[in-house]
Amino acid sequence: MKIRKLFQRAAAFALAAVTALSAVPATTAFAAGDIGTISFTHTYDGAGNTIRYNSSANIGGHTAGGTGEYKYRMYVDGETAFCLQPGVPLKTGNTLAKASSNTWNALSADQKKAVGLALLYGYQGNSGNLSGSDDEKWLATQTLVWEFVTGCRQAASPYSQTSTTVYSLHFGSNYANSGARAAYDQIVSFMTRHSTIPSFMSAGKKDITKELAYKDGKYSLTLTDKNNSLSEYSFTSSDSNVKVSKSGNKLTITSKKAIDGKARITATRNNTPTVSSEAKMIAYGDPNLQDVITGVENVDTMTAYINVETPTGTVALKKTSEDGVVAGISFTIKGDGFNTRP
């Protein structure tokens, strides 16, 4: 009897434990690598002075900055990060979920590409070619990320600034932050040049066709680049007989033989910053905290095209003789790729 009572009590206890566990709200489990812990440091200019906000602004219902307030640099698990939501709270020790940023996911494809390009030409991929202290380069890049995310800068070439709201947070008469501003100007210039192609070419492979002129035993065409970008590109031809040379802002295309159909000239941008093919941009988020992005990725190679051809036409030949008798007179027609006796 006692044994039965003990069994009943044990069963009741087990049932109560199961009931209690089932009453606990379900939570999402994250592996250690799926979350990132936030930390901050002060930022310093080239002279060793702490960097401060120039002003404040209301962006999306949140107050960003504040005249004279310190500008802090953020990290995710020790890796440099960039804020995606100006003014949204975030503190040291907060944790964010990896690849879970609603803010990032809501951006347009052009905005994401523009942010990626700013990171590549900015602190993440091009730091060695920027002036200023490490923190100034970071701040310059952060400014551009905010501009693209908030719409204060166009997300498509030529990436024109549409509002100074974000810019004025970091640069102005109260705190000029001139070193960071110089790096910012450099990144903007790099990005603008990145999408600039020779003026006589197109991003479309079949958009433009030009005809070479025959003179002095060869076909040739000289084109002038109004964008002064030839030095930033290398050129290749789809036809080994068609040669390309550049001098200053002039590109000369020549061929000693008539072209069979068309030849395509391809311009490929040089010196675009590159990172490891395994490098990734990762956006971290939390609905109640500020979302951030880390990392950097390569961008598509910038190319431009022009097609060239040689003149084509028809030739009519007529046999004649002094006495008007042409029967039995023969001749041979020779040319590039043909030899015939009509």
FIKE-476654 format. One record per residue (C-alpha): x, y, z. Coordinates in nm, 3 decimals. Layout:
BEGIN
<pt><c1>X</c1><c2>Y</c2><c3>Z</c3></pt>
...
***
This chain:
BEGIN
<pt><c1>0.000</c1><c2>0.000</c2><c3>0.000</c3></pt>
<pt><c1>0.277</c1><c2>0.235</c2><c3>0.095</c3></pt>
<pt><c1>0.457</c1><c2>0.150</c2><c3>-0.228</c3></pt>
<pt><c1>0.147</c1><c2>0.232</c2><c3>-0.434</c3></pt>
<pt><c1>0.107</c1><c2>0.567</c2><c3>-0.256</c3></pt>
<pt><c1>0.471</c1><c2>0.650</c2><c3>-0.313</c3></pt>
<pt><c1>0.434</c1><c2>0.565</c2><c3>-0.682</c3></pt>
<pt><c1>0.122</c1><c2>0.782</c2><c3>-0.710</c3></pt>
<pt><c1>0.302</c1><c2>1.074</c2><c3>-0.543</c3></pt>
<pt><c1>0.602</c1><c2>1.034</c2><c3>-0.773</c3></pt>
<pt><c1>0.377</c1><c2>1.023</c2><c3>-1.079</c3></pt>
<pt><c1>0.190</c1><c2>1.332</c2><c3>-0.962</c3></pt>
<pt><c1>0.517</c1><c2>1.516</c2><c3>-0.908</c3></pt>
<pt><c1>0.643</c1><c2>1.423</c2><c3>-1.254</c3></pt>
<pt><c1>0.316</c1><c2>1.535</c2><c3>-1.413</c3></pt>
<pt><c1>0.335</c1><c2>1.865</c2><c3>-1.225</c3></pt>
<pt><c1>0.692</c1><c2>1.916</c2><c3>-1.349</c3></pt>
<pt><c1>0.589</c1><c2>1.853</c2><c3>-1.709</c3></pt>
<pt><c1>0.296</c1><c2>2.092</c2><c3>-1.671</c3></pt>
<pt><c1>0.522</c1><c2>2.361</c2><c3>-1.526</c3></pt>
<pt><c1>0.773</c1><c2>2.324</c2><c3>-1.808</c3></pt>
<pt><c1>0.502</c1><c2>2.340</c2><c3>-2.070</c3></pt>
<pt><c1>0.382</c1><c2>2.667</c2><c3>-1.920</c3></pt>
<pt><c1>0.720</c1><c2>2.837</c2><c3>-1.980</c3></pt>
<pt><c1>0.699</c1><c2>3.066</c2><c3>-2.290</c3></pt>
<pt><c1>0.888</c1><c2>2.938</c2><c3>-2.595</c3></pt>
<pt><c1>1.214</c1><c2>3.121</c2><c3>-2.668</c3></pt>
<pt><c1>1.446</c1><c2>3.124</c2><c3>-2.970</c3></pt>
<pt><c1>1.775</c1><c2>2.952</c2><c3>-2.903</c3></pt>
<pt><c1>2.090</c1><c2>3.098</c2><c3>-3.059</c3></pt>
<pt><c1>2.422</c1><c2>2.923</c2><c3>-3.085</c3></pt>
<pt><c1>2.724</c1><c2>3.113</c2><c3>-2.954</c3></pt>
<pt><c1>2.821</c1><c2>3.224</c2><c3>-3.306</c3></pt>
<pt><c1>2.473</c1><c2>3.356</c2><c3>-3.384</c3></pt>
<pt><c1>2.490</c1><c2>3.653</c2><c3>-3.149</c3></pt>
<pt><c1>2.734</c1><c2>3.942</c2><c3>-3.113</c3></pt>
<pt><c1>2.824</c1><c2>4.142</c2><c3>-2.805</c3></pt>
<pt><c1>2.856</c1><c2>4.519</c2><c3>-2.838</c3></pt>
<pt><c1>3.139</c1><c2>4.732</c2><c3>-2.705</c3></pt>
<pt><c1>3.240</c1><c2>5.095</c2><c3>-2.755</c3></pt>
<pt><c1>3.553</c1><c2>5.311</c2><c3>-2.745</c3></pt>
<pt><c1>3.619</c1><c2>5.685</c2><c3>-2.765</c3></pt>
<pt><c1>3.734</c1><c2>5.820</c2><c3>-3.102</c3></pt>
<pt><c1>4.036</c1><c2>6.044</c2><c3>-3.155</c3></pt>
<pt><c1>4.153</c1><c2>6.273</c2><c3>-3.433</c3></pt>
<pt><c1>4.505</c1><c2>6.294</c2><c3>-3.573</c3></pt>
<pt><c1>4.613</c1><c2>6.531</c2><c3>-3.296</c3></pt>
<pt><c1>4.491</c1><c2>6.297</c2><c3>-3.022</c3></pt>
<pt><c1>4.178</c1><c2>6.500</c2><c3>-2.938</c3></pt>
<pt><c1>3.851</c1><c2>6.321</c2><c3>-2.870</c3></pt>
<pt><c1>3.607</c1><c2>6.352</c2><c3>-3.160</c3></pt>
<pt><c1>3.271</c1><c2>6.512</c2><c3>-3.077</c3></pt>
<pt><c1>2.939</c1><c2>6.560</c2><c3>-3.254</c3></pt>
<pt><c1>2.901</c1><c2>6.891</c2><c3>-3.435</c3></pt>
<pt><c1>2.523</c1><c2>6.902</c2><c3>-3.385</c3></pt>
<pt><c1>2.210</c1><c2>6.693</c2><c3>-3.328</c3></pt>
<pt><c1>1.920</c1><c2>6.594</c2><c3>-3.550</c3></pt>
<pt><c1>1.589</c1><c2>6.410</c2><c3>-3.527</c3></pt>
<pt><c1>1.606</c1><c2>6.116</c2><c3>-3.765</c3></pt>
<pt><c1>1.315</c1><c2>5.875</c2><c3>-3.783</c3></pt>
<pt><c1>1.182</c1><c2>5.991</c2><c3>-3.447</c3></pt>
<pt><c1>1.515</c1><c2>5.944</c2><c3>-3.268</c3></pt>
<pt><c1>1.758</c1><c2>6.214</c2><c3>-3.160</c3></pt>
<pt><c1>2.103</c1><c2>6.151</c2><c3>-3.301</c3></pt>
<pt><c1>2.413</c1><c2>6.325</c2><c3>-3.174</c3></pt>
<pt><c1>2.425</c1><c2>6.641</c2><c3>-2.968</c3></pt>
<pt><c1>2.662</c1><c2>6.937</c2><c3>-2.996</c3></pt>
<pt><c1>2.980</c1><c2>6.855</c2><c3>-2.808</c3></pt>
<pt><c1>2.877</c1><c2>6.499</c2><c3>-2.722</c3></pt>
<pt><c1>3.150</c1><c2>6.237</c2><c3>-2.758</c3></pt>
<pt><c1>3.145</c1><c2>6.025</c2><c3>-3.073</c3></pt>
<pt><c1>3.187</c1><c2>5.659</c2><c3>-2.985</c3></pt>
<pt><c1>3.310</c1><c2>5.385</c2><c3>-3.213</c3></pt>
<pt><c1>3.134</c1><c2>5.049</c2><c3>-3.192</c3></pt>
<pt><c1>3.241</c1><c2>4.686</c2><c3>-3.219</c3></pt>
<pt><c1>3.071</c1><c2>4.348</c2><c3>-3.240</c3></pt>
<pt><c1>3.279</c1><c2>4.086</c2><c3>-3.059</c3></pt>
<pt><c1>3.579</c1><c2>4.314</c2><c3>-3.110</c3></pt>
<pt><c1>3.519</c1><c2>4.360</c2><c3>-3.484</c3></pt>
<pt><c1>3.467</c1><c2>4.712</c2><c3>-3.622</c3></pt>
<pt><c1>3.098</c1><c2>4.785</c2><c3>-3.677</c3></pt>
<pt><c1>2.885</c1><c2>5.062</c2><c3>-3.826</c3></pt>
<pt><c1>2.550</c1><c2>5.182</c2><c3>-3.697</c3></pt>
<pt><c1>2.246</c1><c2>5.150</c2><c3>-3.925</c3></pt>
<pt><c1>2.000</c1><c2>5.353</c2><c3>-3.714</c3></pt>
<pt><c1>2.112</c1><c2>5.699</c2><c3>-3.602</c3></pt>
<pt><c1>1.996</c1><c2>5.779</c2><c3>-3.251</c3></pt>
<pt><c1>1.857</c1><c2>5.435</c2><c3>-3.161</c3></pt>
<pt><c1>1.994</c1><c2>5.326</c2><c3>-2.819</c3></pt>
<pt><c1>2.273</c1><c2>5.069</c2><c3>-2.788</c3></pt>
<pt><c1>2.502</c1><c2>5.005</c2><c3>-2.491</c3></pt>
<pt><c1>2.815</c1><c2>4.811</c2><c3>-2.407</c3></pt>
<pt><c1>2.721</c1><c2>4.454</c2><c3>-2.328</c3></pt>
<pt><c1>2.406</c1><c2>4.451</c2><c3>-2.541</c3></pt>
<pt><c1>2.377</c1><c2>4.149</c2><c3>-2.770</c3></pt>
<pt><c1>2.242</c1><c2>4.144</c2><c3>-3.125</c3></pt>
<pt><c1>2.138</c1><c2>3.851</c2><c3>-3.341</c3></pt>
<pt><c1>2.347</c1><c2>3.775</c2><c3>-3.648</c3></pt>
<pt><c1>2.181</c1><c2>3.829</c2><c3>-3.988</c3></pt>
<pt><c1>1.865</c1><c2>3.950</c2><c3>-3.813</c3></pt>
<pt><c1>1.849</c1><c2>4.322</c2><c3>-3.895</c3></pt>
<pt><c1>1.503</c1><c2>4.439</c2><c3>-3.998</c3></pt>
<pt><c1>1.655</c1><c2>4.775</c2><c3>-4.090</c3></pt>
<pt><c1>1.904</c1><c2>4.617</c2><c3>-4.331</c3></pt>
<pt><c1>1.642</c1><c2>4.388</c2><c3>-4.481</c3></pt>
<pt><c1>1.415</c1><c2>4.686</c2><c3>-4.548</c3></pt>
<pt><c1>1.676</c1><c2>4.870</c2><c3>-4.755</c3></pt>
<pt><c1>1.649</c1><c2>4.871</c2><c3>-5.134</c3></pt>
<pt><c1>1.896</c1><c2>4.673</c2><c3>-5.343</c3></pt>
<pt><c1>2.060</c1><c2>5.001</c2><c3>-5.451</c3></pt>
<pt><c1>2.097</c1><c2>5.115</c2><c3>-5.088</c3></pt>
<pt><c1>2.263</c1><c2>4.787</c2><c3>-4.991</c3></pt>
<pt><c1>2.502</c1><c2>4.812</c2><c3>-5.286</c3></pt>
<pt><c1>2.583</c1><c2>5.174</c2><c3>-5.200</c3></pt>
<pt><c1>2.657</c1><c2>5.086</c2><c3>-4.837</c3></pt>
<pt><c1>2.877</c1><c2>4.799</c2><c3>-4.956</c3></pt>
<pt><c1>3.064</c1><c2>5.030</c2><c3>-5.192</c3></pt>
<pt><c1>3.114</c1><c2>5.287</c2><c3>-4.914</c3></pt>
<pt><c1>3.260</c1><c2>5.016</c2><c3>-4.689</c3></pt>
<pt><c1>3.486</c1><c2>4.887</c2><c3>-4.968</c3></pt>
<pt><c1>3.623</c1><c2>5.230</c2><c3>-5.063</c3></pt>
<pt><c1>3.610</c1><c2>5.340</c2><c3>-4.701</c3></pt>
<pt><c1>3.754</c1><c2>5.209</c2><c3>-4.377</c3></pt>
<pt><c1>3.685</c1><c2>4.840</c2><c3>-4.432</c3></pt>
<pt><c1>3.850</c1><c2>4.788</c2><c3>-4.770</c3></pt>
<pt><c1>4.058</c1><c2>5.094</c2><c3>-4.849</c3></pt>
<pt><c1>4.191</c1><c2>5.230</c2><c3>-4.521</c3></pt>
<pt><c1>4.548</c1><c2>5.243</c2><c3>-4.649</c3></pt>
<pt><c1>4.451</c1><c2>5.493</c2><c3>-4.921</c3></pt>
<pt><c1>4.266</c1><c2>5.732</c2><c3>-4.688</c3></pt>
<pt><c1>4.416</c1><c2>6.017</c2><c3>-4.488</c3></pt>
<pt><c1>4.368</c1><c2>6.076</c2><c3>-4.117</c3></pt>
<pt><c1>4.372</c1><c2>5.871</c2><c3>-3.800</c3></pt>
<pt><c1>4.217</c1><c2>5.526</c2><c3>-3.778</c3></pt>
<pt><c1>3.913</c1><c2>5.671</c2><c3>-3.599</c3></pt>
<pt><c1>3.878</c1><c2>5.954</c2><c3>-3.852</c3></pt>
<pt><c1>3.864</c1><c2>5.701</c2><c3>-4.136</c3></pt>
<pt><c1>3.602</c1><c2>5.505</c2><c3>-3.944</c3></pt>
<pt><c1>3.391</c1><c2>5.817</c2><c3>-3.882</c3></pt>
<pt><c1>3.411</c1><c2>5.917</c2><c3>-4.249</c3></pt>
<pt><c1>3.280</c1><c2>5.574</c2><c3>-4.347</c3></pt>
<pt><c1>3.010</c1><c2>5.577</c2><c3>-4.079</c3></pt>
<pt><c1>2.885</c1><c2>5.911</c2><c3>-4.207</c3></pt>
<pt><c1>2.836</c1><c2>5.772</c2><c3>-4.557</c3></pt>
<pt><c1>2.665</c1><c2>5.457</c2><c3>-4.427</c3></pt>
<pt><c1>2.416</c1><c2>5.676</c2><c3>-4.240</c3></pt>
<pt><c1>2.362</c1><c2>5.894</c2><c3>-4.547</c3></pt>
<pt><c1>2.274</c1><c2>5.599</c2><c3>-4.768</c3></pt>
<pt><c1>2.054</c1><c2>5.430</c2><c3>-4.507</c3></pt>
<pt><c1>1.857</c1><c2>5.748</c2><c3>-4.430</c3></pt>
<pt><c1>1.829</c1><c2>5.867</c2><c3>-4.791</c3></pt>
<pt><c1>2.049</c1><c2>6.172</c2><c3>-4.736</c3></pt>
<pt><c1>2.257</c1><c2>6.055</c2><c3>-5.033</c3></pt>
<pt><c1>2.140</c1><c2>5.897</c2><c3>-5.358</c3></pt>
<pt><c1>2.201</c1><c2>5.524</c2><c3>-5.365</c3></pt>
<pt><c1>2.282</c1><c2>5.520</c2><c3>-5.738</c3></pt>
<pt><c1>2.560</c1><c2>5.681</c2><c3>-5.939</c3></pt>
<pt><c1>2.672</c1><c2>5.959</c2><c3>-5.910</c3></pt>
<pt><c1>2.572</c1><c2>5.920</c2><c3>-5.542</c3></pt>
<pt><c1>2.478</c1><c2>6.285</c2><c3>-5.496</c3></pt>
<pt><c1>2.404</c1><c2>6.420</c2><c3>-5.149</c3></pt>
<pt><c1>2.034</c1><c2>6.507</c2><c3>-5.112</c3></pt>
<pt><c1>2.039</c1><c2>6.641</c2><c3>-4.755</c3></pt>
<pt><c1>2.303</c1><c2>6.767</c2><c3>-4.512</c3></pt>
<pt><c1>2.119</c1><c2>6.630</c2><c3>-4.206</c3></pt>
<pt><c1>2.360</c1><c2>6.344</c2><c3>-4.141</c3></pt>
<pt><c1>2.666</c1><c2>6.533</c2><c3>-4.269</c3></pt>
<pt><c1>2.603</c1><c2>6.816</c2><c3>-4.020</c3></pt>
<pt><c1>2.602</c1><c2>6.575</c2><c3>-3.728</c3></pt>
<pt><c1>2.976</c1><c2>6.527</c2><c3>-3.773</c3></pt>
<pt><c1>3.104</c1><c2>6.827</c2><c3>-3.970</c3></pt>
<pt><c1>3.035</c1><c2>7.197</c2><c3>-3.922</c3></pt>
<pt><c1>3.121</c1><c2>7.518</c2><c3>-3.742</c3></pt>
<pt><c1>3.093</c1><c2>7.379</c2><c3>-3.387</c3></pt>
<pt><c1>3.324</c1><c2>7.082</c2><c3>-3.437</c3></pt>
<pt><c1>3.478</c1><c2>7.073</c2><c3>-3.783</c3></pt>
<pt><c1>3.638</c1><c2>6.727</c2><c3>-3.748</c3></pt>
<pt><c1>3.843</c1><c2>6.826</c2><c3>-4.052</c3></pt>
<pt><c1>4.052</c1><c2>6.508</c2><c3>-4.063</c3></pt>
<pt><c1>3.744</c1><c2>6.285</c2><c3>-4.083</c3></pt>
<pt><c1>3.588</c1><c2>6.524</c2><c3>-4.335</c3></pt>
<pt><c1>3.894</c1><c2>6.495</c2><c3>-4.561</c3></pt>
<pt><c1>3.867</c1><c2>6.114</c2><c3>-4.553</c3></pt>
<pt><c1>3.493</c1><c2>6.144</c2><c3>-4.619</c3></pt>
<pt><c1>3.561</c1><c2>6.357</c2><c3>-4.929</c3></pt>
<pt><c1>3.813</c1><c2>6.101</c2><c3>-5.050</c3></pt>
<pt><c1>3.565</c1><c2>5.814</c2><c3>-5.019</c3></pt>
<pt><c1>3.298</c1><c2>6.014</c2><c3>-5.205</c3></pt>
<pt><c1>3.548</c1><c2>6.085</c2><c3>-5.484</c3></pt>
<pt><c1>3.646</c1><c2>5.717</c2><c3>-5.507</c3></pt>
<pt><c1>3.282</c1><c2>5.610</c2><c3>-5.526</c3></pt>
<pt><c1>3.200</c1><c2>5.869</c2><c3>-5.793</c3></pt>
<pt><c1>3.496</c1><c2>5.768</c2><c3>-6.006</c3></pt>
<pt><c1>3.412</c1><c2>5.399</c2><c3>-5.962</c3></pt>
<pt><c1>3.099</c1><c2>5.431</c2><c3>-6.177</c3></pt>
<pt><c1>3.247</c1><c2>5.679</c2><c3>-6.427</c3></pt>
<pt><c1>3.315</c1><c2>5.516</c2><c3>-6.765</c3></pt>
<pt><c1>3.473</c1><c2>5.659</c2><c3>-7.084</c3></pt>
<pt><c1>3.223</c1><c2>5.899</c2><c3>-7.241</c3></pt>
<pt><c1>3.214</c1><c2>5.715</c2><c3>-7.575</c3></pt>
<pt><c1>3.137</c1><c2>5.377</c2><c3>-7.418</c3></pt>
<pt><c1>2.832</c1><c2>5.216</c2><c3>-7.257</c3></pt>
<pt><c1>2.753</c1><c2>4.968</c2><c3>-6.980</c3></pt>
<pt><c1>2.551</c1><c2>4.774</c2><c3>-7.238</c3></pt>
<pt><c1>2.746</c1><c2>4.537</c2><c3>-7.463</c3></pt>
<pt><c1>2.542</c1><c2>4.611</c2><c3>-7.776</c3></pt>
<pt><c1>2.454</c1><c2>4.978</c2><c3>-7.721</c3></pt>
<pt><c1>2.722</c1><c2>5.151</c2><c3>-7.931</c3></pt>
<pt><c1>2.883</c1><c2>5.061</c2><c3>-8.265</c3></pt>
<pt><c1>3.136</c1><c2>5.281</c2><c3>-8.449</c3></pt>
<pt><c1>3.291</c1><c2>5.241</c2><c3>-8.794</c3></pt>
<pt><c1>3.664</c1><c2>5.247</c2><c3>-8.856</c3></pt>
<pt><c1>3.785</c1><c2>5.458</c2><c3>-9.150</c3></pt>
<pt><c1>4.033</c1><c2>5.325</c2><c3>-9.409</c3></pt>
<pt><c1>4.346</c1><c2>5.535</c2><c3>-9.463</c3></pt>
<pt><c1>4.713</c1><c2>5.470</c2><c3>-9.535</c3></pt>
<pt><c1>4.666</c1><c2>5.095</c2><c3>-9.558</c3></pt>
<pt><c1>4.477</c1><c2>5.041</c2><c3>-9.233</c3></pt>
<pt><c1>4.144</c1><c2>5.096</c2><c3>-9.065</c3></pt>
<pt><c1>4.139</c1><c2>5.328</c2><c3>-8.765</c3></pt>
<pt><c1>3.926</c1><c2>5.538</c2><c3>-8.529</c3></pt>
<pt><c1>4.032</c1><c2>5.782</c2><c3>-8.257</c3></pt>
<pt><c1>3.787</c1><c2>5.867</c2><c3>-7.978</c3></pt>
<pt><c1>3.811</c1><c2>6.140</c2><c3>-7.712</c3></pt>
<pt><c1>3.702</c1><c2>6.066</c2><c3>-7.355</c3></pt>
<pt><c1>3.529</c1><c2>6.371</c2><c3>-7.207</c3></pt>
<pt><c1>3.531</c1><c2>6.206</c2><c3>-6.864</c3></pt>
<pt><c1>3.912</c1><c2>6.183</c2><c3>-6.853</c3></pt>
<pt><c1>3.891</c1><c2>5.827</c2><c3>-6.723</c3></pt>
<pt><c1>4.107</c1><c2>5.631</c2><c3>-6.969</c3></pt>
<pt><c1>4.400</c1><c2>5.601</c2><c3>-6.729</c3></pt>
<pt><c1>4.169</c1><c2>5.417</c2><c3>-6.487</c3></pt>
<pt><c1>4.084</c1><c2>5.140</c2><c3>-6.734</c3></pt>
<pt><c1>4.253</c1><c2>4.862</c2><c3>-6.927</c3></pt>
<pt><c1>4.123</c1><c2>4.767</c2><c3>-7.272</c3></pt>
<pt><c1>4.086</c1><c2>4.438</c2><c3>-7.457</c3></pt>
<pt><c1>3.951</c1><c2>4.343</c2><c3>-7.801</c3></pt>
<pt><c1>3.748</c1><c2>4.039</c2><c3>-7.902</c3></pt>
<pt><c1>3.940</c1><c2>4.033</c2><c3>-8.234</c3></pt>
<pt><c1>4.315</c1><c2>3.979</c2><c3>-8.216</c3></pt>
<pt><c1>4.360</c1><c2>4.187</c2><c3>-8.534</c3></pt>
<pt><c1>4.202</c1><c2>4.491</c2><c3>-8.370</c3></pt>
<pt><c1>4.449</c1><c2>4.686</c2><c3>-8.157</c3></pt>
<pt><c1>4.376</c1><c2>4.948</c2><c3>-7.893</c3></pt>
<pt><c1>4.610</c1><c2>5.220</c2><c3>-7.764</c3></pt>
<pt><c1>4.553</c1><c2>5.517</c2><c3>-7.538</c3></pt>
<pt><c1>4.726</c1><c2>5.851</c2><c3>-7.502</c3></pt>
<pt><c1>4.594</c1><c2>6.101</c2><c3>-7.252</c3></pt>
<pt><c1>4.218</c1><c2>6.119</c2><c3>-7.304</c3></pt>
<pt><c1>4.230</c1><c2>5.970</c2><c3>-7.656</c3></pt>
<pt><c1>4.173</c1><c2>5.606</c2><c3>-7.746</c3></pt>
<pt><c1>4.283</c1><c2>5.482</c2><c3>-8.090</c3></pt>
<pt><c1>4.146</c1><c2>5.160</c2><c3>-8.240</c3></pt>
<pt><c1>4.323</c1><c2>5.017</c2><c3>-8.546</c3></pt>
<pt><c1>4.312</c1><c2>4.710</c2><c3>-8.770</c3></pt>
<pt><c1>4.523</c1><c2>4.619</c2><c3>-9.071</c3></pt>
<pt><c1>4.248</c1><c2>4.388</c2><c3>-9.193</c3></pt>
<pt><c1>3.879</c1><c2>4.428</c2><c3>-9.254</c3></pt>
<pt><c1>3.674</c1><c2>4.308</c2><c3>-8.957</c3></pt>
<pt><c1>3.450</c1><c2>4.009</c2><c3>-9.006</c3></pt>
<pt><c1>3.127</c1><c2>4.141</c2><c3>-8.853</c3></pt>
<pt><c1>3.201</c1><c2>4.341</c2><c3>-8.537</c3></pt>
<pt><c1>3.476</c1><c2>4.351</c2><c3>-8.278</c3></pt>
<pt><c1>3.395</c1><c2>4.436</c2><c3>-7.917</c3></pt>
<pt><c1>3.627</c1><c2>4.659</c2><c3>-7.716</c3></pt>
<pt><c1>3.594</c1><c2>4.605</c2><c3>-7.340</c3></pt>
<pt><c1>3.716</c1><c2>4.852</c2><c3>-7.078</c3></pt>
<pt><c1>3.779</c1><c2>4.712</c2><c3>-6.728</c3></pt>
<pt><c1>3.830</c1><c2>4.942</c2><c3>-6.430</c3></pt>
<pt><c1>4.168</c1><c2>4.914</c2><c3>-6.259</c3></pt>
<pt><c1>4.259</c1><c2>4.945</c2><c3>-5.892</c3></pt>
<pt><c1>3.919</c1><c2>4.870</c2><c3>-5.738</c3></pt>
<pt><c1>3.989</c1><c2>4.766</c2><c3>-5.377</c3></pt>
<pt><c1>3.956</c1><c2>4.392</c2><c3>-5.324</c3></pt>
<pt><c1>3.920</c1><c2>4.177</c2><c3>-5.014</c3></pt>
<pt><c1>3.918</c1><c2>3.803</c2><c3>-4.957</c3></pt>
<pt><c1>3.656</c1><c2>3.622</c2><c3>-5.164</c3></pt>
<pt><c1>3.532</c1><c2>3.473</c2><c3>-4.835</c3></pt>
<pt><c1>3.476</c1><c2>3.815</c2><c3>-4.672</c3></pt>
<pt><c1>3.113</c1><c2>3.899</c2><c3>-4.593</c3></pt>
<pt><c1>2.900</c1><c2>4.187</c2><c3>-4.472</c3></pt>
<pt><c1>2.690</c1><c2>4.080</c2><c3>-4.175</c3></pt>
<pt><c1>2.401</c1><c2>4.284</c2><c3>-4.033</c3></pt>
<pt><c1>2.319</c1><c2>4.229</c2><c3>-3.665</c3></pt>
<pt><c1>1.984</c1><c2>4.331</c2><c3>-3.520</c3></pt>
<pt><c1>1.731</c1><c2>4.340</c2><c3>-3.241</c3></pt>
<pt><c1>1.383</c1><c2>4.497</c2><c3>-3.269</c3></pt>
<pt><c1>1.445</c1><c2>4.696</c2><c3>-2.949</c3></pt>
<pt><c1>1.804</c1><c2>4.801</c2><c3>-3.012</c3></pt>
<pt><c1>2.018</c1><c2>4.970</c2><c3>-3.275</c3></pt>
<pt><c1>2.112</c1><c2>4.749</c2><c3>-3.572</c3></pt>
<pt><c1>2.471</c1><c2>4.743</c2><c3>-3.696</c3></pt>
<pt><c1>2.674</c1><c2>4.601</c2><c3>-3.983</c3></pt>
<pt><c1>3.022</c1><c2>4.450</c2><c3>-3.992</c3></pt>
<pt><c1>3.258</c1><c2>4.326</c2><c3>-4.260</c3></pt>
<pt><c1>3.294</c1><c2>4.409</c2><c3>-4.628</c3></pt>
<pt><c1>3.256</c1><c2>4.234</c2><c3>-4.964</c3></pt>
<pt><c1>3.394</c1><c2>4.271</c2><c3>-5.314</c3></pt>
<pt><c1>3.180</c1><c2>4.443</c2><c3>-5.574</c3></pt>
<pt><c1>3.114</c1><c2>4.352</c2><c3>-5.936</c3></pt>
<pt><c1>3.392</c1><c2>4.449</c2><c3>-6.175</c3></pt>
<pt><c1>3.312</c1><c2>4.781</c2><c3>-6.349</c3></pt>
<pt><c1>3.317</c1><c2>4.736</c2><c3>-6.727</c3></pt>
<pt><c1>3.216</c1><c2>4.935</c2><c3>-7.037</c3></pt>
<pt><c1>3.186</c1><c2>4.846</c2><c3>-7.405</c3></pt>
<pt><c1>3.201</c1><c2>4.975</c2><c3>-7.761</c3></pt>
<pt><c1>3.173</c1><c2>4.774</c2><c3>-8.083</c3></pt>
<pt><c1>3.362</c1><c2>4.859</c2><c3>-8.402</c3></pt>
<pt><c1>3.328</c1><c2>4.748</c2><c3>-8.764</c3></pt>
<pt><c1>3.489</c1><c2>4.824</c2><c3>-9.098</c3></pt>
<pt><c1>3.307</c1><c2>4.968</c2><c3>-9.404</c3></pt>
<pt><c1>3.116</c1><c2>4.722</c2><c3>-9.621</c3></pt>
<pt><c1>2.969</c1><c2>4.765</c2><c3>-9.971</c3></pt>
<pt><c1>2.944</c1><c2>4.624</c2><c3>-10.324</c3></pt>
<pt><c1>3.170</c1><c2>4.662</c2><c3>-10.626</c3></pt>
<pt><c1>3.056</c1><c2>4.622</c2><c3>-10.988</c3></pt>
<pt><c1>3.322</c1><c2>4.520</c2><c3>-11.244</c3></pt>
<pt><c1>3.280</c1><c2>4.556</c2><c3>-11.623</c3></pt>
<pt><c1>3.513</c1><c2>4.405</c2><c3>-11.883</c3></pt>
<pt><c1>3.603</c1><c2>4.634</c2><c3>-12.174</c3></pt>
<pt><c1>3.850</c1><c2>4.631</c2><c3>-12.466</c3></pt>
<pt><c1>3.962</c1><c2>4.873</c2><c3>-12.739</c3></pt>
<pt><c1>3.787</c1><c2>4.675</c2><c3>-13.013</c3></pt>
<pt><c1>3.482</c1><c2>4.599</c2><c3>-12.799</c3></pt>
<pt><c1>3.549</c1><c2>4.225</c2><c3>-12.797</c3></pt>
<pt><c1>3.569</c1><c2>4.089</c2><c3>-12.441</c3></pt>
<pt><c1>3.514</c1><c2>3.721</c2><c3>-12.504</c3></pt>
<pt><c1>3.806</c1><c2>3.516</c2><c3>-12.379</c3></pt>
<pt><c1>3.942</c1><c2>3.797</c2><c3>-12.155</c3></pt>
<pt><c1>3.991</c1><c2>3.673</c2><c3>-11.798</c3></pt>
<pt><c1>4.106</c1><c2>3.838</c2><c3>-11.478</c3></pt>
<pt><c1>4.151</c1><c2>3.748</c2><c3>-11.112</c3></pt>
<pt><c1>4.005</c1><c2>3.926</c2><c3>-10.810</c3></pt>
<pt><c1>4.202</c1><c2>3.890</c2><c3>-10.491</c3></pt>
<pt><c1>4.125</c1><c2>4.023</c2><c3>-10.146</c3></pt>
<pt><c1>4.129</c1><c2>3.950</c2><c3>-9.776</c3></pt>
<pt><c1>4.021</c1><c2>3.589</c2><c3>-9.753</c3></pt>
<pt><c1>3.918</c1><c2>3.538</c2><c3>-10.118</c3></pt>
<pt><c1>4.068</c1><c2>3.472</c2><c3>-10.464</c3></pt>
<pt><c1>3.837</c1><c2>3.426</c2><c3>-10.758</c3></pt>
<pt><c1>3.821</c1><c2>3.435</c2><c3>-11.143</c3></pt>
<pt><c1>3.475</c1><c2>3.556</c2><c3>-11.253</c3></pt>
***
